[in-house]
Amino acid sequence: MNIILAKHAGFCFGVRRAVELAKATAARVYGEGGAPKEGPKVHTWGELIHNKTVVDELSALGVTAIASVEEAEPGDSVVIRSHGVPQSVYDSLSACGVDIVDATCPFVAHIHDIVSAAHERGECVIIIGEPTHPEVVGINGHCGSGARFIRTTEEAEAVLEALEDGPVTVVAQTTFDHAAFNVISALIAEKRPSATVCNTICPTTRERQSEAEELSRKCDAMLVLGDKNSSNTRKLLKICEKNCKHTQNAAKPGEISLDLLKNDGIIIGVVAGASTPDSVITEVIYTMNEQGKAEINEATEPMTTAAAEVAEAVETVAENVENVVENVENAVETVEAAVEEPKQETQEPIEENAVFDEDAINKTIVRIHGGQILTGTVIQIVDGEVSVSIGYKSDGYIPRAEFSNDPELDPASVYKVGDPIDVEVLKVNDGEGNVLLSRKDVERQKVWDDFANDPEVNEKVFEGECKEVIKGGVLVALNNGAAMAFVPASQVSTRFVQDLKQYVGKPMKLKVLEIDTKRRRVVGSCKAVLQQEAEAKEKAIWDNLEVGQKLQGTVRRLTSFGAFVDIGGVDGLVHITQCAWGKIKEPSEVFTPNQKIDVIIRELDKENKKISLGYKELLPKPWTTADERYPVGSFVEGKVVRIVPFGAFVSLEPTIDGLIHISQVGLKRVSKVEDEINVGDRVRCKVIEIDTQKRRISLSRRDALIDENPEEAAEIIAREREQRERERAERQEKRVQEDQARREAQAKEREERRRERGERRERRREEEYELPPVEAATTSLASLLGNFVAAENEAEAVVEEVKETVENNEQ
């Protein structure tokens, strides 16, 4: 097996500078004693680099990552990571009074200067890169957060099409793919010739990508070292996968597939992202060498000059290889010595002239490496520490802390001498020639395998404890020891949770949504468990409900058509017609939110989960007991709801109104009710009459006013009485005058009529008519008519005399 290590592997200048600044700051603030419990702290703004090994190392030194200004105290030191941050972060930290240690990569800081100057000139800024990457977010923060983002040629065409005329400045993320940048920049130059395009890709990034391109073309397999969260590592992985189908990504030795190393003649190229520490590169190559002797070479000369730090790592690896070879030779000598010793009594004796060749001896040597799983034999248990024979030149031992995930478990209660035991190699040499083993990791792996391979794992409910809040959710340690589950914020509860810190340290139940066996990651949902429990509880409630059942509930929500009432886990509706015996406009006239009320189930639709509740059925009809609540002589208070010409109606309760007659509205007599009270006024009245059969209550506001202030009321009443007496006297006098005037007019009228009748009688006497004489007849028709006329005149005279006599009698 031949291993070719790229020259530009591991920390770049900017990352190495940031790590060293963080460590130096921790040493300056904490001194030799480490991080104290009180006093100034050292933080990094976000994770310093995308590598968990380095982040954990800094955490051990007391350097913690923060994501907001509120997490830092005045006097603390905050290291700005190599990705850089927006200008607003600098301003916020300065205002908070913290010590800012700027570890921004010089190449990134140069980009900040470019976009800041362009923004001041009023130019449009375009960033070629991933919009959510911390470096790009920081760059955007130095140009007023108004930059446009491009990742592909399609996005470039869309952005350029939408841009208005004007100057444009283009920069690139330092870890952006160089080939893709050339294509996009050529398109920009074609579409917008006046644009200023700045190639701000880090030179080291270009060299890494070129090395990855060349190595992946000529190697049988490629190993890309680095955390997948690193943009630099993802770019290298993409390049290698394009040219070499046997490409793997690993952040640590334990993630390397050992099947890849079994081919003796294979050529493996190794590249590493800018966030990969030298220790990881060295350990990976050492592990590969332990698995099978390998020839370690540097990349060929055409691939630029080698970085000094990588050369040192290669030298260290070479020294480790020499040590391994020496250990193997020592192992051969040990085995030879062991063969010369007599075997155990249980074994057959060795012939005196037996011959052992070196090849046979080499085949008996057990070769181990860190992370390897072995089956050994328990040879001793002392004070909780287990000694294990693994067939190696040295026995291994399991410390008490590495025996089980249960710290209370006694190894002697599980194993006895001679029992087989599965262990993991932690260290081949613990410094004293012993092999450090762990059963805990094997136990955890077995639990994980059972967990991951369980076909019903998605249906089971697991219990655990919330350990910490991270970006996007919380981490929960499962009680079965299988793994640490990530629960997204949207899956923590059935409703939105603003502060997830309230769950830290508390037990949680979850269901598994997704298992990544390769990365040993679990995504869980507490929301699913809560919903399942709620559904089970709801089903039990529905099973116990029946029509006519009386329950106590809580008013949860009021609408225009009714009130929704929680009756122990499910909601039912009290329709507005069921809220009161009388007619109401809104349910809020009867209920208030969170009010406890008794209800009865009127209708039940279990299929559609609808419940119709009744409320008024449990209440007596209002008018039935109205005389008990409003006895005659009692004082009540209500709201004026309607005014009519003869009085005002006052609402005493939602279904009972009383009438204040207009005569009882005030102390004074009023012609209009509105002169004294208006709709919406609250008035105090006295009950003067009640009839429950006719549903009538007569009220007196006048009596209530007298009761409230009798002296003032007496004065007002007295003045009102005097006023009425004066008005009565005036009306009486007016009537007398009117009667006198009427009699005089009648007398005058009668006198006029008498005069007229006398004149008519005189005229009739003067107008006598004489018929001509008739010779032949003794009686003529004319004479007869004359007699009739005379009789009529005489009758009229008699009638006039009678009328005059009657009138005189009336007077």
ABEGO torsion letter per residue (X at the ends): XBBBBBABBEBBAAAAAAAAAAAAAAAAAAEAAEBBABEBBBBBBEBABBBAAAAAAAAAAGBBBBABAAABBBGBBBBBBAAEBBAAAAAAAAAAGBBBBBABBAAAAAAAAAAAAAAAAGBBBBBBEBAABAAAAAAAAAAGGABBBBABAAAAAAAAAABBBEBBBBBBBAABBAAAAAAAAAAAAAABAABBBBBABBAAAAAAAAAAAAAAAABABBBBBEBAABAAAAAAAAAAAAABABBBBBABAAABBAAAAABAABBBBBBBBAABBAAAAAAAAAAAAAABBBBBBBBBAAAEBBBAAAAAAAAAAAAAAAAAAAAAAAAAAAAAAAAABBBBAABBBBBAABBBBAAAAAAABBBBBBGBBBBBBBABBBGGBBBBBAGBABBBBBBAAAABABAABBAAAABBBGBBBBBBBABABAGAGBBBBBAAAAAAAAAAAAAAABAAAAABBBBBBBABBBBGEBBBBBAAGABBBBBBAAAABABBBABAAAABGBBBBBBBABBBAAAGBBBBBAAAAAAAAAAAAAAAAAAABBBGBBBBBBBABBBAAEBBBBAGGBBBBBBAAAABABBBABAAAABBBGBBBBBBBABBBAAAGBBBBBAAAABBBAAAAAAAABBBGBBBBBBBABBBAAEBBBBABAABBBBBBAAAABABBBABAAAABBBGBBBBBBBABBBAAAGBBBBBAAAAAAAABAAAAAAAAAAAAAAAAAAAAAAAAAAAAAAAAAAAAAAAAAAAAAAAAAAAAAAAAABBBBBBBBAABABBAAAAAAAAAAAAAAAAAAAAAAAAAAAAAAX
